[in-house]
Each structure stands twice: as structure tokens, then as C-alpha cells.
Amino acid sequence: MRGARRLIAVRALPLLLVLAATQPAFAGILAVGDPAVELDTAQDDSGKSFRLKQVDGWRVVTIGADWCKPCHKELKAWDRLAGDNGKVTFITIAIDNDVKDGKRLHKDLKIKHMKRVYMPADKTAVAVRYGSAVMPTTFVIDPEGRVRHVHKGYDPGDEDKLKKALAKLVK
């Protein structure tokens, strides 16, 4: 029996190597220099499919949810910045499992300068890449689709920090 197990293991090794080579490496939160991951199940305010590649130029993408209290403060701050910055498209992605909760969040906060997008966490494979485990998380993505800045969490003063980061990046 021992020899039979060894033979099976030896014969299975090439298959395991092929499978390992074709699987993506462990994918954590996007980092500076990484290509942005396309959104898979995102919808805009009207319920139409939304993709990042639809938006030309620089993008600020932030992930949040109704139940995330720091997200409320961040979204208000980013919406103010979005109103002052015509060179960058600000996108807020609500990952509430019920899209109605995300829409209510944006309505209650009076978000008017940001593109509002909904991508329920229970229906997406990419939310974790955008920091759904550490919210809010914000990414600045350049016109070529590369992450150029990552900001995790929200504290008073972060609005100025993001404004300065954008001033350095977007010329």
C-alpha cells in the first residue's frame, strides 16, 4: 500500500503543479503600484452595471457601508473635496448587502459630487481587494488604472491629507 500511495503522489504532482501555476496568488488589499481590480457586480444609482474603466482620468475610489460610522465622516469630507476638484472623479462604493441601505446612506449624507455605486459584499469577489475588511479605505487610481495612493480609515484632518496627496499626483 505504501508504494501505491507514493505512485499516486508522483503521478499527481504534475497536475498539482499545473493547478498551482494557473491559480492567482493570494490577493490582499490593493497597494500602491498595483493595477486596479475591475469591479464585478457594481451598479450605478440607476441600477446599470458600473465599471471603473468607464471613467476616464484620475479616480478616487472609496469603499464604505451604512453601518461603518467612520465612513459617514469620510464620505462628507470626500464629497466636499470632489466639489472642489474637477480633475478627479470621486466614486463611493457602498458594499451594504442590501443596496437600499447604501442608497439611504448616500441620501442621508447628501452626497452630490461623487459617483454613487453599489456593490453588495455578499455578491462580489473583489470587495476584499478594495479593503472591505478595513473601512473606510480609499484608493487614488491614475488614468492608466494603477493605484497611486491608499488611505485606510478616517480621522479628522484626513481631508487635508488627501487634498495634498492629490495635488502631488494630479498635475
N, C-alpha and C positions, 0 to 999 in steps of 0.2 A: 504494500500500500504506500509506503514511503516513497518508493521510486515512481509510482504513478502520480503522486502529488507533485513531485519535482518536475516530471514530464509536462504536466498540465501547466505549472507555473512557467516553465521555459517557453512553452508554446503560446501562452497568453501574454508574455512580456511584450512582443512587438505590437499587439493590439492595444495594450495599456499605454505604450509609448505614443502611438498614433493618437489615441484619445486625449492624452495629456497635452500633446502638441497642438491640438485643434481647439482646446478649451481656453477661454480667456483667463488671464491671470486674475488673482483676487483683485477686485475693483473696489477701492475705497473712495473717500470723498475726493473730488477733483482738486488738483493742486495747480499752482502757477506753472504754466508751460504745457499743461495737458490740453488736448483738444476737447472742446465742449462736447458733451454727450447729447445727441438729439433726444428730444422729448418723445415719449412713445404714445401716451394716451391723453395728452394735454388737449384741452378745448378752450377756445376763447369765450368771451362773455355771451356770444350768440349761440354757443354750442358747436361751432365749427372746429374741425381739427386745427391745432396750432403747432407749428414747428419753429424752432429758433432760426433756421435758415431762411424763413420768410422775412426776417427782419435784417435789413442791411445796416452796416456800420457797427459802431460800438454799442454794446448792450450791458446793462446792469440787471442781473437776474437774482432775485431773492426768493427763498423758499420759506413759507410760513404756514400757519394754521390758526383758526379761530381760538383754539384752546391755549395757544402759546402767547402768554402775556407780553414778553419782550417783543414779540412780532408786532404787536399793536403799536408800540412806541416807534419801532424801526420803520414800519410802513408809513406812518405820519411823516417822519423825517425824510425818508426817501422820496415821498410824494412831493414834498417841498423842493428837494433838490431837482427832481425831474421837471418841475415847473420852471426852474431857473436854467436848465441845461438843454439846449436844443441840439447838441451834438451827439447825445446819447439817448438810446431808448431804454427806459426803465420798465422791467417786466416783473410783476409779482405773481408767483405761482402758489396758489393755495392747495395744500395737499390733504385737506379735510376729506374724509371718506364720503361724506355727503356734500356734494357740490353746493347745495343750498347754504350750508354753514360758511363756506368760503365766500359766496356771494354776499351773504349777510355781513361778514367781516368787512369786505371792501365797501359796502354801502354804509355801514355804521361809522367807518373811519373816513368816509367821504373821499375815497381815493379817486382822483380825477386826472392826474398827469401820468399815471402808469398804465401800461398794458396789463389788463387783468386776465389771468389764465388759471385754469382749474385742472388739477391732475391728482385725483384721489389716490392716496398712498396704497390702498388695498387693491388697486388696479394697475399699478405701474411697476416696472422693473428698474427704472432709473432714478427714482426719488432719493434713494440712499446715496447715489453718486453726487447728488446736489445737497447733501448734508441734512437729510430729513431727520437724522438722529441727533443733530446739533443745531437747534433752531433758535433764532433765525440764522441762516447762512446766506451770504451774498457773494456773487461772482461777477467780476468785470470781464467781459469777453470781447476780444478785439474783432475787427472786420473779417479776419481770416478764420475766426472760430476758435482761437486759443484763449485759455484762461490767463489773464494778466494780473489779477488781484483776487484774493479771497479774504472775506471778513466773516468771522464766526461770532455769534452772539450780538448783543446790543447793550451799550452803556451810554449815558449822557456824554456828549462830545463826539460820538461816532459820526455824526452828520458832517462835522468839520473834517474828520479824518478821511471820509470817503470823498469829500469835495477836493481835498488836497491830492489824494491818490488819482482822481480823475484828471485833475489839472496837469499832473505829471505825465499821464498816459495819453490822453486825448489832445492832440495838437491840431 
